[in-house]
Amino acid sequence: MPGILVIGNNHFIVRGPSPDRETALALARHWSLIQIGRTTPVDLQQWSISTREFRENLEWAVVVPGDGEVSPAVAQLLEELLARGITIRNSGTDDW
């Protein structure tokens, strides 16, 4: 199932189940630094970055801390997801 992982002013469209807080943070760390030749850890292999998805198909959203503010385009997409009834989980809140 496709979703969006927002990391500060960056984001990834992701295929896989909605991650828990620990996994979302691990995915953010793993994908935020480009390291040639690095393999994906076994516990993260059920998620992959998707290069083509329709926004209407996104089923989950997770926001984790990162550099900068969420871009206006991503903020609009998150608002659309909220309007569709999709919960946006934020790793920085207690009610994860």
PAGU-239145 format. One record per atom (N, C-alpha, C): residue number from 0; residue in one letter; chain; atom name; y, z, x. Coordinates in nm, 2 decimals, decimal comma, padded with zeros to 4 digits. Each point is the difference from the previous one (the first is absolute). Layout:
N
<site k="NUM" r="a" c="A" a="CA" v="Y" w="Z" u="X"/>
...
***
This chain:
96
<site k="0" r="m" c="A" a="N" v="-00,12" w="00,00" u="00,08"/>
<site k="0" r="m" c="A" a="CA" v="00,12" w="00,00" u="-00,08"/>
<site k="0" r="m" c="A" a="C" v="00,12" w="00,00" u="00,09"/>
<site k="1" r="p" c="A" a="N" v="00,10" w="-00,08" u="-00,03"/>
<site k="1" r="p" c="A" a="CA" v="00,12" w="-00,01" u="00,08"/>
<site k="1" r="p" c="A" a="C" v="00,10" w="00,11" u="-00,03"/>
<site k="2" r="g" c="A" a="N" v="00,08" w="00,04" u="00,10"/>
<site k="2" r="g" c="A" a="CA" v="00,10" w="00,10" u="-00,02"/>
<site k="2" r="g" c="A" a="C" v="00,11" w="-00,02" u="00,11"/>
<site k="3" r="i" c="A" a="N" v="00,09" w="00,09" u="00,00"/>
<site k="3" r="i" c="A" a="CA" v="00,11" w="-00,01" u="00,10"/>
<site k="3" r="i" c="A" a="C" v="00,01" w="00,13" u="00,07"/>
<site k="4" r="l" c="A" a="N" v="00,01" w="00,00" u="00,13"/>
<site k="4" r="l" c="A" a="CA" v="00,02" w="00,11" u="00,09"/>
<site k="4" r="l" c="A" a="C" v="00,14" w="-00,01" u="00,06"/>
<site k="5" r="v" c="A" a="N" v="00,09" w="00,08" u="-00,04"/>
<site k="5" r="v" c="A" a="CA" v="00,14" w="00,00" u="00,05"/>
<site k="5" r="v" c="A" a="C" v="00,02" w="00,10" u="00,11"/>
<site k="6" r="i" c="A" a="N" v="00,05" w="-00,05" u="00,11"/>
<site k="6" r="i" c="A" a="CA" v="00,02" w="00,09" u="00,12"/>
<site k="6" r="i" c="A" a="C" v="00,15" w="-00,01" u="00,04"/>
<site k="7" r="g" c="A" a="N" v="00,09" w="00,08" u="-00,05"/>
<site k="7" r="g" c="A" a="CA" v="00,14" w="-00,01" u="00,03"/>
<site k="7" r="g" c="A" a="C" v="00,05" w="-00,13" u="-00,04"/>
<site k="8" r="n" c="A" a="N" v="00,06" w="-00,08" u="00,09"/>
<site k="8" r="n" c="A" a="CA" v="00,05" w="-00,13" u="-00,04"/>
<site k="8" r="n" c="A" a="C" v="-00,10" w="-00,11" u="00,02"/>
<site k="9" r="n" c="A" a="N" v="-00,12" w="00,03" u="00,01"/>
<site k="9" r="n" c="A" a="CA" v="-00,11" w="-00,10" u="00,02"/>
<site k="9" r="n" c="A" a="C" v="-00,10" w="00,02" u="-00,11"/>
<site k="10" r="h" c="A" a="N" v="-00,08" w="-00,10" u="-00,03"/>
<site k="10" r="h" c="A" a="CA" v="-00,11" w="00,02" u="-00,10"/>
<site k="10" r="h" c="A" a="C" v="-00,11" w="-00,10" u="00,03"/>
<site k="11" r="f" c="A" a="N" v="-00,12" w="00,03" u="-00,06"/>
<site k="11" r="f" c="A" a="CA" v="-00,11" w="-00,08" u="00,01"/>
<site k="11" r="f" c="A" a="C" v="-00,06" w="-00,02" u="-00,13"/>
<site k="12" r="i" c="A" a="N" v="-00,04" w="-00,12" u="-00,04"/>
<site k="12" r="i" c="A" a="CA" v="-00,08" w="-00,02" u="-00,12"/>
<site k="12" r="i" c="A" a="C" v="-00,15" w="00,01" u="00,05"/>
<site k="13" r="v" c="A" a="N" v="-00,07" w="00,09" u="-00,07"/>
<site k="13" r="v" c="A" a="CA" v="-00,13" w="00,04" u="00,05"/>
<site k="13" r="v" c="A" a="C" v="-00,11" w="-00,02" u="-00,10"/>
<site k="14" r="r" c="A" a="N" v="-00,12" w="-00,05" u="00,05"/>
<site k="14" r="r" c="A" a="CA" v="-00,12" w="-00,01" u="-00,09"/>
<site k="14" r="r" c="A" a="C" v="-00,09" w="00,12" u="00,04"/>
<site k="15" r="g" c="A" a="N" v="-00,03" w="00,07" u="-00,11"/>
<site k="15" r="g" c="A" a="CA" v="-00,09" w="00,12" u="00,02"/>
<site k="15" r="g" c="A" a="C" v="00,03" w="00,10" u="-00,11"/>
<site k="16" r="p" c="A" a="N" v="-00,07" w="00,11" u="-00,01"/>
<site k="16" r="p" c="A" a="CA" v="00,03" w="00,10" u="-00,10"/>
<site k="16" r="p" c="A" a="C" v="00,13" w="00,08" u="00,04"/>
<site k="17" r="s" c="A" a="N" v="00,05" w="00,06" u="-00,10"/>
<site k="17" r="s" c="A" a="CA" v="00,12" w="00,08" u="00,03"/>
<site k="17" r="s" c="A" a="C" v="-00,04" w="00,11" u="00,09"/>
<site k="18" r="p" c="A" a="N" v="00,07" w="00,01" u="00,12"/>
<site k="18" r="p" c="A" a="CA" v="-00,04" w="00,10" u="00,10"/>
<site k="18" r="p" c="A" a="C" v="00,05" w="00,14" u="-00,04"/>
<site k="19" r="d" c="A" a="N" v="-00,07" w="00,10" u="00,06"/>
<site k="19" r="d" c="A" a="CA" v="00,05" w="00,14" u="-00,02"/>
<site k="19" r="d" c="A" a="C" v="00,11" w="00,02" u="00,11"/>
<site k="20" r="r" c="A" a="N" v="00,07" w="00,11" u="00,00"/>
<site k="20" r="r" c="A" a="CA" v="00,11" w="00,02" u="00,08"/>
<site k="20" r="r" c="A" a="C" v="-00,03" w="-00,01" u="00,15"/>
<site k="21" r="e" c="A" a="N" v="-00,11" w="00,06" u="00,05"/>
<site k="21" r="e" c="A" a="CA" v="-00,04" w="-00,01" u="00,14"/>
<site k="21" r="e" c="A" a="C" v="-00,03" w="-00,14" u="00,04"/>
<site k="22" r="t" c="A" a="N" v="-00,07" w="-00,08" u="-00,09"/>
<site k="22" r="t" c="A" a="CA" v="-00,03" w="-00,14" u="00,03"/>
<site k="22" r="t" c="A" a="C" v="00,12" w="-00,08" u="00,00"/>
<site k="23" r="a" c="A" a="N" v="00,09" w="00,02" u="-00,09"/>
<site k="23" r="a" c="A" a="CA" v="00,13" w="-00,08" u="00,00"/>
<site k="23" r="a" c="A" a="C" v="00,08" w="00,02" u="00,13"/>
<site k="24" r="l" c="A" a="N" v="00,00" w="00,12" u="00,04"/>
<site k="24" r="l" c="A" a="CA" v="00,07" w="00,03" u="00,13"/>
<site k="24" r="l" c="A" a="C" v="-00,07" w="-00,07" u="00,12"/>
<site k="25" r="a" c="A" a="N" v="-00,13" w="00,01" u="00,00"/>
<site k="25" r="a" c="A" a="CA" v="-00,08" w="-00,07" u="00,10"/>
<site k="25" r="a" c="A" a="C" v="00,02" w="-00,15" u="00,00"/>
<site k="26" r="l" c="A" a="N" v="00,00" w="-00,06" u="-00,12"/>
<site k="26" r="l" c="A" a="CA" v="00,03" w="-00,14" u="-00,01"/>
<site k="26" r="l" c="A" a="C" v="00,14" w="-00,04" u="00,05"/>
<site k="27" r="a" c="A" a="N" v="00,10" w="00,08" u="-00,03"/>
<site k="27" r="a" c="A" a="CA" v="00,13" w="-00,02" u="00,04"/>
<site k="27" r="a" c="A" a="C" v="00,01" w="00,00" u="00,15"/>
<site k="28" r="r" c="A" a="N" v="-00,06" w="00,10" u="00,06"/>
<site k="28" r="r" c="A" a="CA" v="00,00" w="00,01" u="00,15"/>
<site k="28" r="r" c="A" a="C" v="-00,08" w="-00,12" u="00,06"/>
<site k="29" r="h" c="A" a="N" v="-00,11" w="-00,03" u="-00,05"/>
<site k="29" r="h" c="A" a="CA" v="-00,08" w="-00,11" u="00,05"/>
<site k="29" r="h" c="A" a="C" v="00,07" w="-00,13" u="00,00"/>
<site k="30" r="w" c="A" a="N" v="00,07" w="-00,03" u="-00,12"/>
<site k="30" r="w" c="A" a="CA" v="00,06" w="-00,13" u="-00,01"/>
<site k="30" r="w" c="A" a="C" v="00,14" w="-00,01" u="00,05"/>
<site k="31" r="s" c="A" a="N" v="00,07" w="00,11" u="00,03"/>
<site k="31" r="s" c="A" a="CA" v="00,14" w="00,00" u="00,04"/>
<site k="31" r="s" c="A" a="C" v="00,02" w="-00,04" u="00,15"/>
<site k="32" r="l" c="A" a="N" v="-00,11" w="00,01" u="00,07"/>
<site k="32" r="l" c="A" a="CA" v="00,01" w="-00,04" u="00,15"/>
<site k="32" r="l" c="A" a="C" v="-00,10" w="-00,12" u="00,02"/>
<site k="33" r="i" c="A" a="N" v="00,06" w="-00,11" u="00,05"/>
<site k="33" r="i" c="A" a="CA" v="-00,09" w="-00,11" u="00,03"/>
<site k="33" r="i" c="A" a="C" v="-00,06" w="00,02" u="00,14"/>
<site k="34" r="q" c="A" a="N" v="-00,13" w="00,01" u="00,00"/>
<site k="34" r="q" c="A" a="CA" v="-00,07" w="00,01" u="00,13"/>
<site k="34" r="q" c="A" a="C" v="-00,11" w="-00,10" u="00,01"/>
<site k="35" r="i" c="A" a="N" v="00,02" w="-00,10" u="00,08"/>
<site k="35" r="i" c="A" a="CA" v="-00,09" w="-00,11" u="00,02"/>
<site k="35" r="i" c="A" a="C" v="-00,14" w="00,05" u="00,04"/>
<site k="36" r="g" c="A" a="N" v="-00,10" w="-00,05" u="-00,07"/>
<site k="36" r="g" c="A" a="CA" v="-00,14" w="00,04" u="00,03"/>
<site k="36" r="g" c="A" a="C" v="-00,05" w="00,13" u="-00,06"/>
<site k="37" r="r" c="A" a="N" v="00,09" w="00,07" u="-00,07"/>
<site k="37" r="r" c="A" a="CA" v="-00,04" w="00,12" u="-00,06"/>
<site k="37" r="r" c="A" a="C" v="-00,08" w="-00,02" u="-00,12"/>
<site k="38" r="t" c="A" a="N" v="-00,11" w="00,07" u="-00,02"/>
<site k="38" r="t" c="A" a="CA" v="-00,08" w="-00,01" u="-00,12"/>
<site k="38" r="t" c="A" a="C" v="00,04" w="00,10" u="-00,10"/>
<site k="39" r="t" c="A" a="N" v="-00,03" w="-00,03" u="-00,12"/>
<site k="39" r="t" c="A" a="CA" v="00,03" w="00,09" u="-00,11"/>
<site k="39" r="t" c="A" a="C" v="-00,11" w="00,12" u="00,00"/>
<site k="40" r="p" c="A" a="N" v="00,05" w="00,12" u="-00,01"/>
<site k="40" r="p" c="A" a="CA" v="-00,10" w="00,11" u="00,00"/>
<site k="40" r="p" c="A" a="C" v="-00,09" w="-00,01" u="-00,12"/>
<site k="41" r="v" c="A" a="N" v="-00,13" w="00,04" u="00,01"/>
<site k="41" r="v" c="A" a="CA" v="-00,10" w="-00,02" u="-00,11"/>
<site k="41" r="v" c="A" a="C" v="00,05" w="00,06" u="-00,13"/>
<site k="42" r="d" c="A" a="N" v="00,07" w="00,12" u="00,01"/>
<site k="42" r="d" c="A" a="CA" v="00,04" w="00,06" u="-00,13"/>
<site k="42" r="d" c="A" a="C" v="00,12" w="-00,07" u="-00,07"/>
<site k="43" r="l" c="A" a="N" v="00,05" w="-00,10" u="00,06"/>
<site k="43" r="l" c="A" a="CA" v="00,11" w="-00,08" u="-00,06"/>
<site k="43" r="l" c="A" a="C" v="-00,04" w="-00,14" u="-00,03"/>
<site k="44" r="q" c="A" a="N" v="-00,12" w="-00,04" u="00,02"/>
<site k="44" r="q" c="A" a="CA" v="-00,04" w="-00,14" u="-00,01"/>
<site k="44" r="q" c="A" a="C" v="-00,01" w="-00,04" u="-00,14"/>
<site k="45" r="q" c="A" a="N" v="00,00" w="00,09" u="-00,10"/>
<site k="45" r="q" c="A" a="CA" v="00,00" w="-00,05" u="-00,14"/>
<site k="45" r="q" c="A" a="C" v="00,13" w="-00,05" u="-00,05"/>
<site k="46" r="w" c="A" a="N" v="00,11" w="00,01" u="00,08"/>
<site k="46" r="w" c="A" a="CA" v="00,13" w="-00,05" u="-00,03"/>
<site k="46" r="w" c="A" a="C" v="00,04" w="-00,11" u="00,09"/>
<site k="47" r="s" c="A" a="N" v="00,07" w="-00,10" u="-00,05"/>
<site k="47" r="s" c="A" a="CA" v="00,05" w="-00,11" u="00,08"/>
<site k="47" r="s" c="A" a="C" v="00,13" w="-00,05" u="-00,05"/>
<site k="48" r="i" c="A" a="N" v="00,08" w="-00,05" u="00,09"/>
<site k="48" r="i" c="A" a="CA" v="00,13" w="-00,05" u="-00,04"/>
<site k="48" r="i" c="A" a="C" v="-00,02" w="-00,14" u="-00,06"/>
<site k="49" r="s" c="A" a="N" v="00,06" w="-00,02" u="-00,12"/>
<site k="49" r="s" c="A" a="CA" v="-00,01" w="-00,12" u="-00,07"/>
<site k="49" r="s" c="A" a="C" v="00,13" w="-00,09" u="00,02"/>
<site k="50" r="t" c="A" a="N" v="-00,02" w="-00,12" u="00,03"/>
<site k="50" r="t" c="A" a="CA" v="00,12" w="-00,09" u="00,02"/>
<site k="50" r="t" c="A" a="C" v="00,04" w="-00,07" u="-00,13"/>
<site k="51" r="r" c="A" a="N" v="-00,08" w="00,01" u="-00,11"/>
<site k="51" r="r" c="A" a="CA" v="00,04" w="-00,07" u="-00,12"/>
<site k="51" r="r" c="A" a="C" v="-00,05" w="00,08" u="-00,12"/>
<site k="52" r="e" c="A" a="N" v="00,08" w="00,05" u="-00,08"/>
<site k="52" r="e" c="A" a="CA" v="-00,03" w="00,07" u="-00,12"/>
<site k="52" r="e" c="A" a="C" v="00,11" w="-00,02" u="-00,10"/>
<site k="53" r="f" c="A" a="N" v="-00,03" w="00,00" u="-00,13"/>
<site k="53" r="f" c="A" a="CA" v="00,10" w="-00,01" u="-00,10"/>
<site k="53" r="f" c="A" a="C" v="00,04" w="00,15" u="-00,03"/>
<site k="54" r="r" c="A" a="N" v="00,13" w="00,02" u="-00,02"/>
<site k="54" r="r" c="A" a="CA" v="00,05" w="00,13" u="-00,02"/>
<site k="54" r="r" c="A" a="C" v="-00,06" w="00,06" u="-00,13"/>
<site k="55" r="e" c="A" a="N" v="-00,04" w="-00,08" u="-00,10"/>
<site k="55" r="e" c="A" a="CA" v="-00,05" w="00,04" u="-00,12"/>
<site k="55" r="e" c="A" a="C" v="-00,14" w="00,06" u="00,02"/>
<site k="56" r="n" c="A" a="N" v="-00,07" w="-00,03" u="00,11"/>
<site k="56" r="n" c="A" a="CA" v="-00,13" w="00,05" u="00,03"/>
<site k="56" r="n" c="A" a="C" v="-00,01" w="00,13" u="00,07"/>
<site k="57" r="l" c="A" a="N" v="00,12" w="00,05" u="00,05"/>
<site k="57" r="l" c="A" a="CA" v="00,00" w="00,12" u="00,08"/>
<site k="57" r="l" c="A" a="C" v="-00,04" w="00,12" u="-00,09"/>
<site k="58" r="e" c="A" a="N" v="-00,09" w="00,08" u="00,04"/>
<site k="58" r="e" c="A" a="CA" v="-00,06" w="00,11" u="-00,08"/>
<site k="58" r="e" c="A" a="C" v="00,04" w="00,14" u="00,05"/>
<site k="59" r="w" c="A" a="N" v="00,05" w="00,01" u="00,12"/>
<site k="59" r="w" c="A" a="CA" v="00,04" w="00,13" u="00,05"/>
<site k="59" r="w" c="A" a="C" v="00,12" w="-00,01" u="00,10"/>
<site k="60" r="a" c="A" a="N" v="00,07" w="00,11" u="00,02"/>
<site k="60" r="a" c="A" a="CA" v="00,11" w="00,00" u="00,10"/>
<site k="60" r="a" c="A" a="C" v="00,00" w="00,14" u="00,06"/>
<site k="61" r="v" c="A" a="N" v="00,02" w="00,00" u="00,13"/>
<site k="61" r="v" c="A" a="CA" v="00,01" w="00,12" u="00,08"/>
<site k="61" r="v" c="A" a="C" v="00,12" w="-00,02" u="00,10"/>
<site k="62" r="v" c="A" a="N" v="00,08" w="00,11" u="00,01"/>
<site k="62" r="v" c="A" a="CA" v="00,12" w="00,00" u="00,09"/>
<site k="62" r="v" c="A" a="C" v="-00,03" w="00,11" u="00,10"/>
<site k="63" r="v" c="A" a="N" v="00,02" w="-00,04" u="00,13"/>
<site k="63" r="v" c="A" a="CA" v="-00,02" w="00,10" u="00,11"/>
<site k="63" r="v" c="A" a="C" v="00,13" w="00,00" u="00,08"/>
<site k="64" r="p" c="A" a="N" v="00,03" w="00,10" u="00,08"/>
<site k="64" r="p" c="A" a="CA" v="00,12" w="00,01" u="00,08"/>
<site k="64" r="p" c="A" a="C" v="00,00" w="-00,11" u="00,10"/>
<site k="65" r="g" c="A" a="N" v="00,12" w="-00,05" u="00,03"/>
<site k="65" r="g" c="A" a="CA" v="00,01" w="-00,10" u="00,11"/>
<site k="65" r="g" c="A" a="C" v="00,15" w="-00,02" u="00,03"/>
<site k="66" r="d" c="A" a="N" v="00,03" w="-00,09" u="00,09"/>
<site k="66" r="d" c="A" a="CA" v="00,13" w="-00,03" u="00,04"/>
<site k="66" r="d" c="A" a="C" v="00,08" w="-00,07" u="-00,11"/>
<site k="67" r="g" c="A" a="N" v="00,12" w="00,04" u="-00,02"/>
<site k="67" r="g" c="A" a="CA" v="00,09" w="-00,07" u="-00,09"/>
<site k="67" r="g" c="A" a="C" v="-00,03" w="00,02" u="-00,15"/>
<site k="68" r="e" c="A" a="N" v="00,08" w="-00,06" u="-00,08"/>
<site k="68" r="e" c="A" a="CA" v="-00,01" w="00,01" u="-00,14"/>
<site k="68" r="e" c="A" a="C" v="-00,08" w="-00,11" u="-00,06"/>
<site k="69" r="v" c="A" a="N" v="-00,06" w="00,02" u="-00,12"/>
<site k="69" r="v" c="A" a="CA" v="-00,07" w="-00,10" u="-00,07"/>
<site k="69" r="v" c="A" a="C" v="00,09" w="-00,12" u="-00,03"/>
<site k="70" r="s" c="A" a="N" v="-00,04" w="-00,12" u="00,03"/>
<site k="70" r="s" c="A" a="CA" v="00,09" w="-00,11" u="-00,03"/>
<site k="70" r="s" c="A" a="C" v="00,02" w="-00,02" u="-00,15"/>
<site k="71" r="p" c="A" a="N" v="00,11" w="-00,07" u="-00,03"/>
<site k="71" r="p" c="A" a="CA" v="00,03" w="-00,02" u="-00,15"/>
<site k="71" r="p" c="A" a="C" v="-00,11" w="-00,08" u="-00,07"/>
<site k="72" r="a" c="A" a="N" v="-00,06" w="-00,09" u="00,07"/>
<site k="72" r="a" c="A" a="CA" v="-00,11" w="-00,08" u="-00,06"/>
<site k="72" r="a" c="A" a="C" v="-00,12" w="00,08" u="-00,03"/>
<site k="73" r="v" c="A" a="N" v="-00,04" w="00,09" u="00,09"/>
<site k="73" r="v" c="A" a="CA" v="-00,11" w="00,08" u="-00,01"/>
<site k="73" r="v" c="A" a="C" v="00,03" w="00,11" u="-00,11"/>
<site k="74" r="a" c="A" a="N" v="00,12" w="00,05" u="00,00"/>
<site k="74" r="a" c="A" a="CA" v="00,04" w="00,10" u="-00,10"/>
<site k="74" r="a" c="A" a="C" v="-00,01" w="-00,06" u="-00,14"/>
<site k="75" r="q" c="A" a="N" v="00,04" w="-00,13" u="-00,02"/>
<site k="75" r="q" c="A" a="CA" v="-00,01" w="-00,07" u="-00,12"/>
<site k="75" r="q" c="A" a="C" v="-00,15" w="-00,01" u="-00,04"/>
<site k="76" r="l" c="A" a="N" v="-00,08" w="-00,04" u="00,09"/>
<site k="76" r="l" c="A" a="CA" v="-00,15" w="-00,01" u="-00,03"/>
<site k="76" r="l" c="A" a="C" v="-00,05" w="00,13" u="-00,04"/>
<site k="77" r="l" c="A" a="N" v="00,03" w="00,11" u="00,06"/>
<site k="77" r="l" c="A" a="CA" v="-00,05" w="00,13" u="-00,04"/>
<site k="77" r="l" c="A" a="C" v="00,05" w="00,04" u="-00,14"/>
<site k="78" r="e" c="A" a="N" v="00,12" w="-00,04" u="-00,03"/>
<site k="78" r="e" c="A" a="CA" v="00,05" w="00,02" u="-00,14"/>
<site k="78" r="e" c="A" a="C" v="-00,08" w="-00,08" u="-00,10"/>
<site k="79" r="e" c="A" a="N" v="-00,03" w="-00,12" u="00,04"/>
<site k="79" r="e" c="A" a="CA" v="-00,09" w="-00,08" u="-00,09"/>
<site k="79" r="e" c="A" a="C" v="-00,14" w="00,06" u="-00,02"/>
<site k="80" r="l" c="A" a="N" v="-00,05" w="00,05" u="00,11"/>
<site k="80" r="l" c="A" a="CA" v="-00,13" w="00,07" u="-00,01"/>
<site k="80" r="l" c="A" a="C" v="00,01" w="00,12" u="-00,09"/>
<site k="81" r="l" c="A" a="N" v="00,10" w="00,08" u="00,01"/>
<site k="81" r="l" c="A" a="CA" v="00,02" w="00,12" u="-00,08"/>
<site k="81" r="l" c="A" a="C" v="00,01" w="-00,04" u="-00,15"/>
<site k="82" r="a" c="A" a="N" v="00,08" w="-00,11" u="-00,03"/>
<site k="82" r="a" c="A" a="CA" v="00,01" w="-00,05" u="-00,14"/>
<site k="82" r="a" c="A" a="C" v="-00,13" w="-00,04" u="-00,05"/>
<site k="83" r="r" c="A" a="N" v="-00,10" w="-00,05" u="00,08"/>
<site k="83" r="r" c="A" a="CA" v="-00,13" w="-00,03" u="-00,04"/>
<site k="83" r="r" c="A" a="C" v="-00,09" w="00,12" u="-00,02"/>
<site k="84" r="g" c="A" a="N" v="00,05" w="00,12" u="00,04"/>
<site k="84" r="g" c="A" a="CA" v="-00,08" w="00,12" u="-00,02"/>
<site k="84" r="g" c="A" a="C" v="-00,08" w="00,03" u="00,12"/>
<site k="85" r="i" c="A" a="N" v="00,03" w="-00,06" u="00,12"/>
<site k="85" r="i" c="A" a="CA" v="-00,07" w="00,03" u="00,12"/>
<site k="85" r="i" c="A" a="C" v="00,07" w="00,12" u="00,07"/>
<site k="86" r="t" c="A" a="N" v="-00,08" w="00,10" u="00,03"/>
<site k="86" r="t" c="A" a="CA" v="00,05" w="00,12" u="00,07"/>
<site k="86" r="t" c="A" a="C" v="00,03" w="-00,04" u="00,15"/>
<site k="87" r="i" c="A" a="N" v="00,12" w="00,04" u="00,05"/>
<site k="87" r="i" c="A" a="CA" v="00,03" w="-00,02" u="00,14"/>
<site k="87" r="i" c="A" a="C" v="-00,01" w="00,13" u="00,06"/>
<site k="88" r="r" c="A" a="N" v="-00,10" w="00,01" u="00,09"/>
<site k="88" r="r" c="A" a="CA" v="-00,02" w="00,13" u="00,07"/>
<site k="88" r="r" c="A" a="C" v="00,08" w="00,00" u="00,13"/>
<site k="89" r="n" c="A" a="N" v="00,05" w="00,12" u="00,03"/>
<site k="89" r="n" c="A" a="CA" v="00,09" w="00,01" u="00,12"/>
<site k="89" r="n" c="A" a="C" v="-00,06" w="00,11" u="00,09"/>
<site k="90" r="s" c="A" a="N" v="-00,04" w="-00,03" u="00,12"/>
<site k="90" r="s" c="A" a="CA" v="-00,06" w="00,10" u="00,09"/>
<site k="90" r="s" c="A" a="C" v="00,09" w="00,11" u="00,03"/>
<site k="91" r="g" c="A" a="N" v="00,13" w="-00,01" u="-00,02"/>
<site k="91" r="g" c="A" a="CA" v="00,09" w="00,11" u="00,03"/>
<site k="91" r="g" c="A" a="C" v="00,02" w="00,10" u="-00,11"/>
<site k="92" r="t" c="A" a="N" v="-00,07" w="-00,02" u="-00,11"/>
<site k="92" r="t" c="A" a="CA" v="00,01" w="00,10" u="-00,11"/>
<site k="92" r="t" c="A" a="C" v="-00,12" w="00,08" u="-00,02"/>
<site k="93" r="d" c="A" a="N" v="00,02" w="00,12" u="-00,06"/>
<site k="93" r="d" c="A" a="CA" v="-00,12" w="00,09" u="-00,02"/>
<site k="93" r="d" c="A" a="C" v="-00,09" w="-00,04" u="-00,11"/>
<site k="94" r="d" c="A" a="N" v="00,05" w="-00,09" u="-00,09"/>
<site k="94" r="d" c="A" a="CA" v="-00,08" w="-00,03" u="-00,12"/>
<site k="94" r="d" c="A" a="C" v="-00,08" w="-00,13" u="00,02"/>
<site k="95" r="w" c="A" a="N" v="-00,04" w="-00,03" u="00,12"/>
<site k="95" r="w" c="A" a="CA" v="-00,08" w="-00,12" u="00,03"/>
<site k="95" r="w" c="A" a="C" v="-00,12" w="00,00" u="-00,09"/>
***
